[in-house]
């Protein structure tokens, strides 16, 4: 049940941000080209950030601490979009936001698999 609550708390922001993020950026007066560059930067971080944070979590032997760090810093990075105007600054903020936001689900999955390696269990039951 504990992992279910964690998954819900991490997937809820994805469910809210993913369909409405472009509209939010439009509301913040970003143009279509800037929104495309920001989306591209986020997807770049979706590939790079989980690897970076996963390796760091393994080296530090502190996966929960790394996960907590990324979750905590995701929110302030998201709010930075409100304070920047322009394509280059928006892309930098997107890279920072993606650095902390995109690895949250993969790190949670890794933590769950570590748990199963020591205690056994069924991964499917953890998500439902």
N, CA, C and O atoms as a GROMACS GRO file, in nm:
protein
  512
    1UNK      N    1   0.082  -0.120   0.000
    1UNK     CA    2   0.000   0.000   0.000
    1UNK      C    3   0.086   0.126   0.000
    1UNK      O    4   0.048   0.228  -0.058
    2UNK      N    5   0.202   0.119   0.066
    2UNK     CA    6   0.291   0.234   0.072
    2UNK      C    7   0.339   0.274  -0.068
    2UNK      O    8   0.340   0.392  -0.103
    3UNK      N    9   0.378   0.175  -0.147
    3UNK     CA   10   0.424   0.206  -0.282
    3UNK      C   11   0.310   0.256  -0.370
    3UNK      O   12   0.331   0.339  -0.458
    4UNK      N   13   0.190   0.208  -0.346
    4UNK     CA   14   0.075   0.257  -0.421
    4UNK      C   15   0.058   0.407  -0.397
    4UNK      O   16   0.036   0.483  -0.492
    5UNK      N   17   0.069   0.450  -0.272
    5UNK     CA   18   0.056   0.592  -0.240
    5UNK      C   19   0.168   0.673  -0.304
    5UNK      O   20   0.145   0.785  -0.351
    6UNK      N   21   0.287   0.617  -0.308
    6UNK     CA   22   0.399   0.687  -0.372
    6UNK      C   23   0.374   0.700  -0.522
    6UNK      O   24   0.395   0.807  -0.579
    7UNK      N   25   0.331   0.592  -0.584
    7UNK     CA   26   0.303   0.597  -0.728
    7UNK      C   27   0.194   0.699  -0.758
    7UNK      O   28   0.206   0.775  -0.854
    8UNK      N   29   0.088   0.701  -0.681
    8UNK     CA   30  -0.020   0.797  -0.704
    8UNK      C   31   0.032   0.939  -0.690
    8UNK      O   32  -0.001   1.025  -0.771
    9UNK      N   33   0.111   0.965  -0.587
    9UNK     CA   34   0.161   1.100  -0.565
    9UNK      C   35   0.259   1.144  -0.673
    9UNK      O   36   0.273   1.264  -0.698
   10UNK      N   37   0.327   1.050  -0.738
   10UNK     CA   38   0.418   1.087  -0.845
   10UNK      C   39   0.352   1.090  -0.982
   10UNK      O   40   0.389   1.172  -1.067
   11UNK      N   41   0.254   1.002  -1.005
   11UNK     CA   42   0.187   1.002  -1.134
   11UNK      C   43   0.085   1.114  -1.146
   11UNK      O   44   0.056   1.158  -1.257
   12UNK      N   45   0.029   1.162  -1.036
   12UNK     CA   46  -0.069   1.270  -1.042
   12UNK      C   47  -0.013   1.395  -1.110
   12UNK      O   48  -0.079   1.450  -1.198
   13UNK      N   49   0.107   1.441  -1.072
   13UNK     CA   50   0.161   1.557  -1.145
   13UNK      C   51   0.183   1.528  -1.294
   13UNK      O   52   0.161   1.617  -1.377
   14UNK      N   53   0.225   1.407  -1.328
   14UNK     CA   54   0.240   1.373  -1.470
   14UNK      C   55   0.106   1.382  -1.541
   14UNK      O   56   0.098   1.433  -1.653
   15UNK      N   57   0.002   1.333  -1.477
   15UNK     CA   58  -0.131   1.334  -1.538
   15UNK      C   59  -0.184   1.476  -1.556
   15UNK      O   60  -0.262   1.502  -1.647
   16UNK      N   61  -0.142   1.566  -1.470
   16UNK     CA   62  -0.187   1.705  -1.480
   16UNK      C   63  -0.099   1.785  -1.576
   16UNK      O   64  -0.150   1.858  -1.661
   17UNK      N   65   0.031   1.771  -1.563
   17UNK     CA   66   0.124   1.852  -1.642
   17UNK      C   67   0.126   1.810  -1.789
   17UNK      O   68   0.126   1.896  -1.877
   18UNK      N   69   0.128   1.682  -1.815
   18UNK     CA   70   0.147   1.635  -1.953
   18UNK      C   71   0.044   1.692  -2.051
   18UNK      O   72   0.085   1.746  -2.153
   19UNK      N   73  -0.085   1.683  -2.026
   19UNK     CA   74  -0.179   1.734  -2.127
   19UNK      C   75  -0.191   1.886  -2.130
   19UNK      O   76  -0.233   1.942  -2.231
   20UNK      N   77  -0.156   1.953  -2.021
   20UNK     CA   78  -0.182   2.097  -2.013
   20UNK      C   79  -0.057   2.184  -2.016
   20UNK      O   80  -0.068   2.306  -2.012
   21UNK      N   81   0.061   2.124  -2.022
   21UNK     CA   82   0.184   2.201  -2.014
   21UNK      C   83   0.198   2.299  -2.130
   21UNK      O   84   0.238   2.414  -2.110
   22UNK      N   85   0.167   2.255  -2.250
   22UNK     CA   86   0.176   2.344  -2.365
   22UNK      C   87   0.080   2.462  -2.352
   22UNK      O   88   0.112   2.575  -2.388
   23UNK      N   89  -0.039   2.434  -2.300
   23UNK     CA   90  -0.136   2.543  -2.280
   23UNK      C   91  -0.087   2.641  -2.174
   23UNK      O   92  -0.107   2.762  -2.187
   24UNK      N   93  -0.024   2.590  -2.071
   24UNK     CA   94   0.032   2.678  -1.967
   24UNK      C   95   0.138   2.768  -2.027
   24UNK      O   96   0.140   2.889  -2.001
   25UNK      N   97   0.227   2.710  -2.106
   25UNK     CA   98   0.332   2.791  -2.168
   25UNK      C   99   0.272   2.896  -2.262
   25UNK      O  100   0.320   3.009  -2.268
   26UNK      N  101   0.169   2.859  -2.334
   26UNK     CA  102   0.100   2.955  -2.422
   26UNK      C  103   0.042   3.069  -2.338
   26UNK      O  104   0.050   3.186  -2.375
   27UNK      N  105  -0.016   3.034  -2.224
   27UNK     CA  106  -0.072   3.134  -2.133
   27UNK      C  107   0.037   3.227  -2.078
   27UNK      O  108   0.011   3.344  -2.050
   28UNK      N  109   0.158   3.174  -2.063
   28UNK     CA  110   0.271   3.254  -2.014
   28UNK      C  111   0.340   3.331  -2.127
   28UNK      O  112   0.450   3.383  -2.109
   29UNK      N  113   0.275   3.337  -2.243
   29UNK     CA  114   0.320   3.415  -2.358
   29UNK      C  115   0.442   3.359  -2.430
   29UNK      O  116   0.518   3.435  -2.491
   30UNK      N  117   0.463   3.231  -2.424
   30UNK     CA  118   0.565   3.168  -2.508
   30UNK      C  119   0.502   3.146  -2.645
   30UNK      O  120   0.384   3.113  -2.655
   31UNK      N  121   0.583   3.163  -2.752
   31UNK     CA  122   0.528   3.137  -2.885
   31UNK      C  123   0.547   2.989  -2.920
   31UNK      O  124   0.607   2.914  -2.844
   32UNK      N  125   0.494   2.949  -3.035
   32UNK     CA  126   0.495   2.807  -3.072
   32UNK      C  127   0.636   2.750  -3.086
   32UNK      O  128   0.661   2.636  -3.046
   33UNK      N  129   0.728   2.828  -3.141
   33UNK     CA  130   0.867   2.781  -3.156
   33UNK      C  131   0.932   2.761  -3.019
   33UNK      O  132   1.000   2.662  -2.996
   34UNK      N  133   0.910   2.855  -2.929
   34UNK     CA  134   0.966   2.843  -2.794
   34UNK      C  135   0.906   2.723  -2.721
   34UNK      O  136   0.978   2.651  -2.651
   35UNK      N  137   0.777   2.702  -2.736
   35UNK     CA  138   0.712   2.587  -2.672
   35UNK      C  139   0.770   2.457  -2.727
   35UNK      O  140   0.793   2.363  -2.651
   36UNK      N  141   0.792   2.451  -2.857
   36UNK     CA  142   0.853   2.332  -2.916
   36UNK      C  143   0.993   2.307  -2.864
   36UNK      O  144   1.030   2.193  -2.836
   37UNK      N  145   1.072   2.414  -2.850
   37UNK     CA  146   1.209   2.399  -2.797
   37UNK      C  147   1.205   2.353  -2.652
   37UNK      O  148   1.286   2.270  -2.610
   38UNK      N  149   1.113   2.407  -2.575
   38UNK     CA  150   1.100   2.368  -2.434
   38UNK      C  151   1.058   2.221  -2.424
   38UNK      O  152   1.114   2.146  -2.344
   39UNK      N  153   0.961   2.181  -2.504
   39UNK     CA  154   0.919   2.040  -2.504
   39UNK      C  155   1.035   1.949  -2.545
   39UNK      O  156   1.053   1.842  -2.486
   40UNK      N  157   1.112   1.990  -2.644
   40UNK     CA  158   1.228   1.911  -2.686
   40UNK      C  159   1.331   1.899  -2.575
   40UNK      O  160   1.389   1.792  -2.555
   41UNK      N  161   1.356   2.009  -2.503
   41UNK     CA  162   1.451   2.005  -2.391
   41UNK      C  163   1.402   1.911  -2.282
   41UNK      O  164   1.481   1.837  -2.223
   42UNK      N  165   1.272   1.913  -2.255
   42UNK     CA  166   1.217   1.821  -2.155
   42UNK      C  167   1.235   1.675  -2.196
   42UNK      O  168   1.270   1.591  -2.114
   43UNK      N  169   1.212   1.647  -2.323
   43UNK     CA  170   1.228   1.508  -2.369
   43UNK      C  171   1.374   1.465  -2.371
   43UNK      O  172   1.405   1.348  -2.348
   44UNK      N  173   1.464   1.558  -2.398
   44UNK     CA  174   1.607   1.528  -2.387
   44UNK      C  175   1.641   1.487  -2.244
   44UNK      O  176   1.715   1.391  -2.222
   45UNK      N  177   1.586   1.559  -2.149
   45UNK     CA  178   1.611   1.526  -2.009
   45UNK      C  179   1.540   1.396  -1.968
   45UNK      O  180   1.583   1.330  -1.873
   46UNK      N  181   1.434   1.360  -2.038
   46UNK     CA  182   1.367   1.233  -2.009
   46UNK      C  183   1.458   1.115  -2.041
   46UNK      O  184   1.444   1.008  -1.983
   47UNK      N  185   1.551   1.136  -2.133
   47UNK     CA  186   1.648   1.031  -2.167
   47UNK      C  187   1.770   1.039  -2.075
   47UNK      O  188   1.816   0.936  -2.024
   48UNK      N  189   1.822   1.159  -2.054
   48UNK     CA  190   1.949   1.175  -1.982
   48UNK      C  191   1.935   1.172  -1.830
   48UNK      O  192   2.017   1.110  -1.762
   49UNK      N  193   1.834   1.237  -1.776
   49UNK     CA  194   1.824   1.253  -1.631
   49UNK      C  195   1.807   1.122  -1.554
   49UNK      O  196   1.873   1.104  -1.451
   50UNK      N  197   1.722   1.028  -1.598
   50UNK     CA  198   1.711   0.904  -1.522
   50UNK      C  199   1.843   0.827  -1.514
   50UNK      O  200   1.874   0.764  -1.413
   51UNK      N  201   1.920   0.832  -1.621
   51UNK     CA  202   2.051   0.764  -1.619
   51UNK      C  203   2.144   0.833  -1.520
   51UNK      O  204   2.208   0.767  -1.438
   52UNK      N  205   2.149   0.965  -1.527
   52UNK     CA  206   2.236   1.041  -1.437
   52UNK      C  207   2.202   1.017  -1.290
   52UNK      O  208   2.289   0.983  -1.210
   53UNK      N  209   2.074   1.034  -1.257
   53UNK     CA  210   2.033   1.018  -1.117
   53UNK      C  211   2.039   0.872  -1.072
   53UNK      O  212   2.067   0.844  -0.956
   54UNK      N  213   2.013   0.779  -1.163
   54UNK     CA  214   2.023   0.638  -1.129
   54UNK      C  215   2.164   0.597  -1.095
   54UNK      O  216   2.187   0.526  -0.997
   55UNK      N  217   2.260   0.642  -1.174
   55UNK     CA  218   2.402   0.613  -1.146
   55UNK      C  219   2.442   0.678  -1.014
   55UNK      O  220   2.510   0.615  -0.933
   56UNK      N  221   2.400   0.802  -0.992
   56UNK     CA  222   2.432   0.870  -0.867
   56UNK      C  223   2.371   0.797  -0.747
   56UNK      O  224   2.436   0.781  -0.644
   57UNK      N  225   2.246   0.754  -0.760
   57UNK     CA  226   2.181   0.681  -0.651
   57UNK      C  227   2.256   0.551  -0.619
   57UNK      O  228   2.270   0.514  -0.503
   58UNK      N  229   2.302   0.482  -0.723
   58UNK     CA  230   2.378   0.359  -0.701
   58UNK      C  231   2.513   0.387  -0.637
   58UNK      O  232   2.554   0.314  -0.546
   59UNK      N  233   2.582   0.490  -0.682
   59UNK     CA  234   2.714   0.523  -0.626
   59UNK      C  235   2.704   0.568  -0.481
   59UNK      O  236   2.790   0.534  -0.399
   60UNK      N  237   2.599   0.643  -0.449
   60UNK     CA  238   2.582   0.692  -0.312
   60UNK      C  239   2.517   0.589  -0.221
   60UNK      O  240   2.515   0.605  -0.099
   61UNK      N  241   2.463   0.483  -0.281
   61UNK     CA  242   2.385   0.384  -0.205
   61UNK      C  243   2.273   0.450  -0.126
   61UNK      O  244   2.243   0.411  -0.013
   62UNK      N  245   2.212   0.550  -0.188
   62UNK     CA  246   2.104   0.624  -0.122
   62UNK      C  247   1.993   0.655  -0.222
   62UNK      O  248   1.966   0.771  -0.250
   63UNK      N  249   1.927   0.550  -0.276
   63UNK     CA  250   1.825   0.578  -0.377
   63UNK      C  251   1.707   0.658  -0.325
   63UNK      O  252   1.651   0.740  -0.398
   64UNK      N  253   1.668   0.636  -0.202
   64UNK     CA  254   1.555   0.713  -0.149
   64UNK      C  255   1.591   0.861  -0.133
   64UNK      O  256   1.509   0.948  -0.160
   65UNK      N  257   1.712   0.886  -0.090
   65UNK     CA  258   1.757   1.025  -0.075
   65UNK      C  259   1.763   1.097  -0.208
   65UNK      O  260   1.724   1.213  -0.219
   66UNK      N  261   1.813   1.028  -0.310
   66UNK     CA  262   1.820   1.088  -0.443
   66UNK      C  263   1.679   1.111  -0.496
   66UNK      O  264   1.651   1.216  -0.554
   67UNK      N  265   1.590   1.015  -0.478
   67UNK     CA  266   1.452   1.032  -0.521
   67UNK      C  267   1.386   1.151  -0.450
   67UNK      O  268   1.321   1.233  -0.514
   68UNK      N  269   1.405   1.159  -0.320
   68UNK     CA  270   1.347   1.271  -0.245
   68UNK      C  271   1.403   1.404  -0.294
   68UNK      O  272   1.330   1.502  -0.305
   69UNK      N  273   1.532   1.408  -0.322
   69UNK     CA  274   1.597   1.529  -0.371
   69UNK      C  275   1.535   1.573  -0.504
   69UNK      O  276   1.505   1.691  -0.523
   70UNK      N  277   1.517   1.479  -0.596
   70UNK     CA  278   1.461   1.515  -0.726
   70UNK      C  279   1.314   1.559  -0.714
   70UNK      O  280   1.271   1.652  -0.783
   71UNK      N  281   1.239   1.492  -0.629
   71UNK     CA  282   1.098   1.529  -0.611
   71UNK      C  283   1.087   1.669  -0.551
   71UNK      O  284   1.007   1.750  -0.597
   72UNK      N  285   1.166   1.697  -0.450
   72UNK     CA  286   1.160   1.827  -0.383
   72UNK      C  287   1.200   1.941  -0.476
   72UNK      O  288   1.139   2.048  -0.473
   73UNK      N  289   1.302   1.919  -0.559
   73UNK     CA  290   1.348   2.027  -0.647
   73UNK      C  291   1.267   2.041  -0.776
   73UNK      O  292   1.285   2.138  -0.850
   74UNK      N  293   1.179   1.946  -0.803
   74UNK     CA  294   1.095   1.958  -0.923
   74UNK      C  295   1.002   2.078  -0.916
   74UNK      O  296   0.987   2.151  -1.014
   75UNK      N  297   0.942   2.100  -0.803
   75UNK     CA  298   0.843   2.208  -0.791
   75UNK      C  299   0.902   2.347  -0.810
   75UNK      O  300   0.847   2.424  -0.889
   76UNK      N  301   1.011   2.383  -0.742
   76UNK     CA  302   1.064   2.517  -0.766
   76UNK      C  303   1.112   2.536  -0.911
   76UNK      O  304   1.102   2.646  -0.965
   77UNK      N  305   1.164   2.431  -0.971
   77UNK     CA  306   1.207   2.443  -1.111
   77UNK      C  307   1.087   2.467  -1.203
   77UNK      O  308   1.097   2.542  -1.300
   78UNK      N  309   0.975   2.404  -1.173
   78UNK     CA  310   0.854   2.425  -1.252
   78UNK      C  311   0.808   2.571  -1.243
   78UNK      O  312   0.767   2.629  -1.344
   79UNK      N  313   0.814   2.629  -1.125
   79UNK     CA  314   0.768   2.766  -1.107
   79UNK      C  315   0.859   2.869  -1.173
   79UNK      O  316   0.818   2.984  -1.192
   80UNK      N  317   0.981   2.830  -1.208
   80UNK     CA  318   1.070   2.923  -1.277
   80UNK      C  319   1.017   2.965  -1.414
   80UNK      O  320   1.053   3.073  -1.463
   81UNK      N  321   0.933   2.883  -1.476
   81UNK     CA  322   0.877   2.921  -1.606
   81UNK      C  323   0.803   3.053  -1.599
   81UNK      O  324   0.798   3.127  -1.697
   82UNK      N  325   0.745   3.080  -1.486
   82UNK     CA  326   0.668   3.204  -1.467
   82UNK      C  327   0.757   3.327  -1.472
   82UNK      O  328   0.711   3.436  -1.507
   83UNK      N  329   0.884   3.311  -1.435
   83UNK     CA  330   0.971   3.425  -1.418
   83UNK      C  331   1.068   3.450  -1.532
   83UNK      O  332   1.148   3.544  -1.525
   84UNK      N  333   1.065   3.369  -1.634
   84UNK     CA  334   1.155   3.390  -1.747
   84UNK      C  335   1.073   3.425  -1.871
   84UNK      O  336   0.960   3.380  -1.889
   85UNK      N  337   1.133   3.504  -1.955
   85UNK     CA  338   1.071   3.541  -2.083
   85UNK      C  339   1.174   3.516  -2.191
   85UNK      O  340   1.286   3.568  -2.184
   86UNK      N  341   1.137   3.439  -2.288
   86UNK     CA  342   1.228   3.418  -2.398
   86UNK      C  343   1.262   3.273  -2.419
   86UNK      O  344   1.250   3.190  -2.328
   87UNK      N  345   1.306   3.244  -2.540
   87UNK     CA  346   1.333   3.106  -2.579
   87UNK      C  347   1.450   3.043  -2.508
   87UNK      O  348   1.437   2.933  -2.455
   88UNK      N  349   1.566   3.112  -2.505
   88UNK     CA  350   1.685   3.053  -2.445
   88UNK      C  351   1.666   3.031  -2.294
   88UNK      O  352   1.701   2.926  -2.241
   89UNK      N  353   1.610   3.130  -2.227
   89UNK     CA  354   1.587   3.115  -2.083
   89UNK      C  355   1.484   3.006  -2.055
   89UNK      O  356   1.497   2.931  -1.959
   90UNK      N  357   1.382   2.998  -2.139
   90UNK     CA  358   1.280   2.893  -2.124
   90UNK      C  359   1.340   2.754  -2.142
   90UNK      O  360   1.303   2.661  -2.071
   91UNK      N  361   1.431   2.740  -2.238
   91UNK     CA  362   1.496   2.611  -2.260
   91UNK      C  363   1.585   2.575  -2.141
   91UNK      O  364   1.588   2.459  -2.100
   92UNK      N  365   1.656   2.671  -2.087
   92UNK     CA  366   1.741   2.644  -1.970
   92UNK      C  367   1.654   2.599  -1.852
   92UNK      O  368   1.689   2.504  -1.783
   93UNK      N  369   1.543   2.668  -1.831
   93UNK     CA  370   1.452   2.629  -1.723
   93UNK      C  371   1.395   2.489  -1.750
   93UNK      O  372   1.381   2.409  -1.658
   94UNK      N  373   1.362   2.460  -1.876
   94UNK     CA  374   1.310   2.328  -1.911
   94UNK      C  375   1.415   2.220  -1.883
   94UNK      O  376   1.381   2.112  -1.835
   95UNK      N  377   1.540   2.248  -1.912
   95UNK     CA  378   1.646   2.152  -1.883
   95UNK      C  379   1.659   2.129  -1.732
   95UNK      O  380   1.675   2.016  -1.687
   96UNK      N  381   1.651   2.237  -1.655
   96UNK     CA  382   1.656   2.223  -1.509
   96UNK      C  383   1.535   2.149  -1.455
   96UNK      O  384   1.547   2.059  -1.371
   97UNK      N  385   1.418   2.188  -1.503
   97UNK     CA  386   1.296   2.121  -1.459
   97UNK      C  387   1.300   1.973  -1.495
   97UNK      O  388   1.271   1.887  -1.411
   98UNK      N  389   1.336   1.942  -1.618
   98UNK     CA  390   1.345   1.803  -1.663
   98UNK      C  391   1.450   1.724  -1.587
   98UNK      O  392   1.433   1.604  -1.564
   99UNK      N  393   1.558   1.790  -1.548
   99UNK     CA  394   1.664   1.723  -1.472
   99UNK      C  395   1.610   1.664  -1.342
   99UNK      O  396   1.653   1.557  -1.300
  100UNK      N  397   1.518   1.734  -1.279
  100UNK     CA  398   1.464   1.688  -1.152
  100UNK      C  399   1.328   1.618  -1.166
  100UNK      O  400   1.294   1.533  -1.083
  101UNK      N  401   1.250   1.651  -1.268
  101UNK     CA  402   1.114   1.599  -1.282
  101UNK      C  403   1.110   1.465  -1.355
  101UNK      O  404   1.038   1.375  -1.314
  102UNK      N  405   1.184   1.453  -1.460
  102UNK     CA  406   1.175   1.334  -1.546
  102UNK      C  407   1.224   1.204  -1.482
  102UNK      O  408   1.173   1.098  -1.518
  103UNK      N  409   1.320   1.205  -1.389
  103UNK     CA  410   1.364   1.076  -1.333
  103UNK      C  411   1.280   1.024  -1.217
  103UNK      O  412   1.308   0.916  -1.165
  104UNK      N  413   1.178   1.096  -1.175
  104UNK     CA  414   1.103   1.055  -1.055
  104UNK      C  415   1.038   0.918  -1.070
  104UNK      O  416   1.049   0.835  -0.980
  105UNK      N  417   0.970   0.893  -1.180
  105UNK     CA  418   0.904   0.765  -1.200
  105UNK      C  419   1.005   0.652  -1.218
  105UNK      O  420   0.990   0.547  -1.155
  106UNK      N  421   1.110   0.668  -1.301
  106UNK     CA  422   1.208   0.560  -1.312
  106UNK      C  423   1.280   0.531  -1.180
  106UNK      O  424   1.307   0.415  -1.149
  107UNK      N  425   1.310   0.634  -1.102
  107UNK     CA  426   1.374   0.610  -0.972
  107UNK      C  427   1.280   0.536  -0.876
  107UNK      O  428   1.325   0.451  -0.798
  108UNK      N  429   1.153   0.567  -0.883
  108UNK     CA  430   1.056   0.496  -0.800
  108UNK      C  431   1.046   0.350  -0.840
  108UNK      O  432   1.040   0.261  -0.755
  109UNK      N  433   1.044   0.326  -0.971
  109UNK     CA  434   1.043   0.187  -1.019
  109UNK      C  435   1.168   0.112  -0.976
  109UNK      O  436   1.160  -0.005  -0.938
  110UNK      N  437   1.283   0.178  -0.983
  110UNK     CA  438   1.407   0.115  -0.937
  110UNK      C  439   1.404   0.082  -0.790
  110UNK      O  440   1.453  -0.022  -0.748
  111UNK      N  441   1.346   0.171  -0.712
  111UNK     CA  442   1.335   0.146  -0.568
  111UNK      C  443   1.244   0.026  -0.541
  111UNK      O  444   1.271  -0.055  -0.453
  112UNK      N  445   1.138   0.017  -0.618
  112UNK     CA  446   1.045  -0.096  -0.603
  112UNK      C  447   1.115  -0.227  -0.639
  112UNK      O  448   1.099  -0.327  -0.568
  113UNK      N  449   1.193  -0.228  -0.748
  113UNK     CA  450   1.264  -0.350  -0.786
  113UNK      C  451   1.369  -0.388  -0.682
  113UNK      O  452   1.391  -0.506  -0.657
  114UNK      N  453   1.436  -0.287  -0.622
  114UNK     CA  454   1.532  -0.317  -0.514
  114UNK      C  455   1.460  -0.383  -0.396
  114UNK      O  456   1.512  -0.477  -0.336
  115UNK      N  457   1.343  -0.333  -0.366
  115UNK     CA  458   1.264  -0.389  -0.257
  115UNK      C  459   1.229  -0.535  -0.286
  115UNK      O  460   1.239  -0.620  -0.198
  116UNK      N  461   1.187  -0.563  -0.410
  116UNK     CA  462   1.151  -0.700  -0.446
  116UNK      C  463   1.271  -0.793  -0.446
  116UNK      O  464   1.256  -0.912  -0.416
  117UNK      N  465   1.387  -0.744  -0.477
  117UNK     CA  466   1.507  -0.829  -0.476
  117UNK      C  467   1.538  -0.879  -0.335
  117UNK      O  468   1.591  -0.988  -0.318
  118UNK      N  469   1.504  -0.800  -0.235
  118UNK     CA  470   1.533  -0.841  -0.098
  118UNK      C  471   1.417  -0.912  -0.030
  118UNK      O  472   1.440  -0.995   0.058
  119UNK      N  473   1.294  -0.881  -0.068
  119UNK     CA  474   1.179  -0.938   0.002
  119UNK      C  475   1.094  -1.030  -0.083
  119UNK      O  476   1.014  -1.107  -0.030
  120UNK      N  477   1.110  -1.022  -0.214
  120UNK     CA  478   1.022  -1.098  -0.303
  120UNK      C  479   0.891  -1.024  -0.320
  120UNK      O  480   0.862  -0.930  -0.246
  121UNK      N  481   0.813  -1.066  -0.413
  121UNK     CA  482   0.683  -1.002  -0.432
  121UNK      C  483   0.646  -0.992  -0.577
  121UNK      O  484   0.720  -1.038  -0.665
  122UNK      N  485   0.533  -0.933  -0.603
  122UNK     CA  486   0.479  -0.918  -0.737
  122UNK      C  487   0.470  -0.771  -0.772
  122UNK      O  488   0.396  -0.696  -0.708
  123UNK      N  489   0.544  -0.729  -0.874
  123UNK     CA  490   0.548  -0.588  -0.915
  123UNK      C  491   0.409  -0.538  -0.956
  123UNK      O  492   0.373  -0.423  -0.927
  124UNK      N  493   0.332  -0.620  -1.022
  124UNK     CA  494   0.198  -0.580  -1.064
  124UNK      C  495   0.110  -0.541  -0.950
  124UNK      O  496   0.031  -0.447  -0.962
  125UNK      N  497   0.121  -0.610  -0.838
  125UNK     CA  498   0.038  -0.578  -0.722
  125UNK      C  499   0.079  -0.446  -0.658
  125UNK      O  500  -0.003  -0.380  -0.593
  126UNK      N  501   0.204  -0.406  -0.678
  126UNK     CA  502   0.251  -0.280  -0.618
  126UNK      C  503   0.187  -0.160  -0.685
  126UNK      O  504   0.175  -0.055  -0.622
  127UNK      N  505   0.148  -0.172  -0.809
  127UNK     CA  506   0.095  -0.059  -0.882
  127UNK      C  507  -0.056  -0.054  -0.883
  127UNK      O  508  -0.114   0.040  -0.938
  128UNK      N  509  -0.122  -0.152  -0.824
  128UNK     CA  510  -0.268  -0.152  -0.823
  128UNK      C  511  -0.321  -0.177  -0.684
  128UNK      O  512  -0.443  -0.180  -0.664
   0.00000   0.00000   0.00000
